[in-house]
Amino acid sequence: MLGEPVPLTVGDVKLSGNCSPCRFNQTTPSFTSNVVAITFEQGNYTVSYISPLRDNHLQASFRSPYQVNITLPQEFDVRNPLLGGISPGSNITRYEDNTTLIQWNRTMSVDLRFYEQGRENLMYFFLQFMAIIAVVLLLPFLITMKKKE
């Protein structure tokens, strides 16, 4: 709430790299702390895990710069700045199968807000509805202005 780091509850943690299989140590939660940490030898690895997301918003911060790659499935998008948001320094690649790859090179934090196509359609419907209301409310005013001249 005040910017302090909050541990993420994850499952199915995997470590991959130039090793087969890549070994890591995982601590178990204790009575006083529900935090689980993984440790492994220094090197170039990819850590993958499964975790629930809330409100189509993903945030992460790191103690040192990392290369971060996030692949969004085809039903999600980030290109509309009114609905989606991406922290600076990202590179967005949209593939032919409508999946999206977002990459950061040597970043210490990632902030990604994505949306479904239905939200974009709903936003355009709302904007059109508001434009119609504005025209209906302004039309009588404009007509009376012309009569006064």
C-alpha distance (Angstrom), angle and dihedral (degrees) to the residues before:
residue distance angle dihedral
M1 . . .
L2 3.78 . .
G3 3.78 97.0 .
E4 3.78 99.0 -85.2
P5 3.81 116.3 141.8
V6 3.79 113.2 -95.0
P7 3.81 118.1 -159.5
L8 3.78 115.0 -120.5
T9 3.80 119.9 -129.9
V10 3.80 106.0 -129.8
G11 3.77 139.3 167.3
D12 3.79 139.0 -164.8
V13 3.83 93.7 36.1
K14 3.80 113.0 -167.7
L15 3.79 131.7 -177.8
S16 3.79 120.1 -158.3
G17 3.78 134.0 175.9
N18 3.80 139.1 106.4
C19 3.79 91.5 -25.1
S20 3.75 133.0 80.9
P21 2.97 109.3 -127.2
C22 3.79 102.5 7.8
R23 3.78 109.6 -143.8
F24 3.77 125.4 -146.5
N25 3.78 136.8 167.8
Q26 3.77 119.0 -122.1
T27 3.78 122.6 -163.3
T28 3.77 119.5 -139.9
P29 3.79 123.3 -127.1
S30 3.77 114.2 -96.7
F31 3.78 132.5 -148.4
T32 3.82 92.1 -99.3
S33 3.81 98.9 37.0
N34 3.77 130.8 37.6
V35 3.83 91.0 -164.1
V36 3.79 118.8 123.4
A37 3.81 118.4 -165.3
I38 3.77 131.8 -171.5
T39 3.79 125.1 -148.9
F40 3.79 130.2 -170.8
E41 3.78 140.8 162.3
Q42 3.78 117.8 -72.7
G43 3.80 112.8 -90.0
N44 3.78 145.4 95.9
Y45 3.82 108.9 -56.3
T46 3.76 141.2 155.8
V47 3.80 115.7 -133.2
S48 3.78 115.4 -159.6
Y49 3.79 129.1 -179.4
I50 3.78 142.8 157.8
S51 3.78 120.4 -115.2
P52 3.80 135.9 158.1
L53 3.82 118.4 -106.4
R54 3.78 126.2 -147.4
D55 3.79 126.3 -146.4
N56 3.83 93.6 -7.3
H57 3.79 89.9 -75.3
L58 3.80 126.9 127.9
Q59 3.81 123.5 -171.9
A60 3.78 129.6 173.5
S61 3.78 135.5 168.9
F62 3.76 129.1 -168.5
R63 3.79 135.7 -162.0
S64 3.81 92.2 -130.7
P65 3.84 132.9 22.2
Y66 3.80 116.7 -78.4
Q67 3.76 138.3 178.1
V68 3.82 106.5 -113.8
N69 3.82 125.2 -165.8
I70 3.80 121.4 -175.0
T71 3.79 121.8 -175.9
L72 3.79 116.4 -160.2
P73 3.82 119.2 -157.9
Q74 3.79 118.9 -116.5
E75 3.82 95.0 -95.1
F76 3.84 92.6 63.6
D77 3.80 131.0 68.9
V78 3.82 138.9 179.4
R79 3.81 103.8 -172.5
N80 3.82 99.7 99.1
P81 3.84 106.9 82.2
L82 3.82 92.3 -156.7
L83 3.80 92.3 61.0
G84 3.79 105.8 21.8
G85 3.75 133.6 44.6
I86 3.77 136.5 -168.0
S87 3.78 129.6 -169.7
P88 3.83 115.4 -113.8
G89 3.78 122.1 -84.2
S90 3.79 96.8 42.2
N91 3.77 128.8 136.2
I92 3.82 116.4 -149.7
T93 3.81 122.0 -155.7
R94 3.81 120.7 -176.2
Y95 3.82 113.8 -161.3
E96 3.81 129.4 -152.5
D97 3.82 91.8 -105.0
N98 3.87 87.6 58.8
T99 3.80 94.7 -110.0
T100 3.79 115.3 136.0
L101 3.79 127.4 -142.0
I102 3.80 117.8 -159.8
Q103 3.80 116.6 -169.9
W104 3.78 134.0 -172.8
N105 3.79 120.7 -171.4
R106 3.82 115.4 -148.0
T107 3.80 98.4 -15.7
M108 3.77 129.5 158.7
S109 3.80 95.7 -157.1
V110 3.80 138.8 28.8
D111 3.78 126.5 -160.8
L112 3.80 117.4 179.8
R113 3.80 128.0 170.9
F114 3.80 115.0 -177.9
Y115 3.80 135.1 177.1
E116 3.78 143.5 -159.4
Q117 3.81 123.7 -110.5
G118 3.82 89.7 -111.4
R119 3.80 90.9 63.5
E120 3.79 91.3 53.2
N121 3.81 90.9 49.9
L122 3.80 90.1 48.3
M123 3.81 91.1 50.6
Y124 3.83 92.1 51.9
F125 3.81 90.4 47.7
F126 3.81 90.3 51.1
L127 3.83 92.4 48.0
Q128 3.82 91.1 50.0
F129 3.80 90.7 48.1
M130 3.82 90.9 50.8
A131 3.83 90.7 49.0
I132 3.82 90.5 52.6
I133 3.80 91.2 49.6
A134 3.81 90.6 49.2
V135 3.81 91.5 51.6
V136 3.82 92.3 47.4
L137 3.80 91.9 49.5
L138 3.82 95.5 43.5
L139 3.81 97.6 43.1
P140 3.85 96.4 75.2
F141 3.81 89.8 47.2
L142 3.82 91.7 51.2
I143 3.82 92.1 46.9
T144 3.82 92.1 52.7
M145 3.81 90.3 47.7
K146 3.83 90.7 56.9
K147 3.83 92.3 48.8
K148 3.84 91.2 54.7
E149 3.80 91.8 55.8
